[in-house]
């Protein structure tokens, strides 16, 4: 059975980072889909029926909370695991995420290694050591490839 992972993030830099971090899953046969807003996310979700959605909350047009409610309310999608990745970190925000149907909640800044572990846990990939990604993701300036900077500097999991 093929697995699909959908990443929904309106910040292009964070979307790129998550794509790079999760690339190892794509190399191991997982369909990796990206959406830059809630409307696009719902269209993709209905088409590919993702097993896991990493979802930002604060987005224009359709919020991540509304996207989650629609996914969980759709009989064809309600088994999809939804993990919020957001800058909203109060207890009330986390409770809202839970009420919307979210399965987990990760606050920004996040650890790329934690994102990989969470995806591996949910998708049950059990990647062996040769298949695992290193969460230490570097963004390179093409003009100066020797000038690598860790994405987001000091990233930590909460």
N, C-alpha and C positions, 0 to 999 in steps of 0.2 A: 504494500500500500504506500503510495507516494504521500509525502508530507509537504505542507505549504506553510510558509511563515510570511506574515504581512507586517511591515513597519510603517507607522503613520506618524509623521512629524512635519510641522510646517516650517521649522527652521532648517534651511538647506544644509548648513554646516553639520548639524547634529544628525540629519538624515544620512549624509555622506559618511559620517563617522560610524553610525550603526550599520550601514551597508558594508563597510570595510570590516568591522568587527564580526559580522555574521556571515561573511563570505565563505568561511570554512564549512558552514552547513550547506551552502549552495554547492560547493565542491563535493559534498557527500550525498548529493541527490535531493536535497530539500529545495523546493521552489521558493525563491526569495522575491517578494513583491514589495514595491515601495509606493506610498501615497503621500501627497503633500498637503492633503486636507481631508476633512471628514466625509465630504460628498464623494470624492474619489475613492476613499477607503471603503465605503459601503458598496460602490459599484464593483470594486475588485473583490471584496469579500463574497459577494453573491456569485461571482463568476468562478473563483478558485477555491472557495470554501476552506479557508486557512485553519490549520490546527492550532496556531498561536498567532496572536496579534500583540505587538508592542505598540502602545497607543499613547500619544501625548494628550493631555486634557485641554489645555488652553489653546484653542485654534479658532480661527474666524469661521463664519458660516455655521458649521455644525461642530459642536464641541465634542471632545473625546468621550465625555459622559453620555451624550446622546448617541454617539456611534456605538458605544458599549451596550446601551439599552436596546438599540435596534438589533445588534448582533445576537444578544441573549434572548430577544423576543422572537427571533426567526427560527422556526422549527428545524430548518436545514443548517443553521449555524449555531444553535444554542449550546453545542458541546465544545465550541471554540474557546480556548483559554485566552483571556484578555489580561495583559499585564500593562498597567499604566506606567509610563516613564514621564515624569513631570517635575516642574519646579515648585508645584504647590505642595507644601510639606506640613501643613497643620494637621492636627488630629481630626478636625472637622472635614478637611479636604479628603483625608484618607477614608473617613466614614462615608462621605459622598460617593467615593469610588467603589466602595463595597456595596452600597445601596444600588448603584448603577449596574452591579453584576460583575465587577472586576474580580479577577482571581488573585491578583497580587498587585503591589504598588511599589515602585522604585522611584526615589527622588533624585533630581539632578542637583549637583553633579553626580554621575554614576561611575562605577568601575566597569570598564570593558570586560574584565574577567568575570564579573558577577553577571553581566548580560549573557555571556557565553554559557556560564553554569546554569542559569535560569532556563535558557533555551534548550540546553542539553537535557535538563531534568524534565521539562514539559514534553519535549518531542521524543524522549526516551531513545535518543540516538546512541548513547553509550559509545561515544567516539573513542577509539583507541588512541594511544599516545601519538602515533604517526598522523592521525587525522585531526587531532585537536588543534585549535587555533591558539595562538598566543594573543591574549587580550591587549598586549602592549602594542597599540596601533599607532603608527607614525604617519603624519601627513607631510608630504615632501613638497617643497617648492621646486618645480621642474627645472628652474634655471640654476638652482644650487642644490643638487641632490645630496651633498655632504652636510647640508644644514637641516638635519631632521629634528623636529620638535615633537615631543609627545603631545598627542591631541588633548587639549584642555589642561595641560600641565598636571598638577596634582589631582588625580581623580580618585574618589573614594566611594565605597558602597555604604549605604545606610541600612 
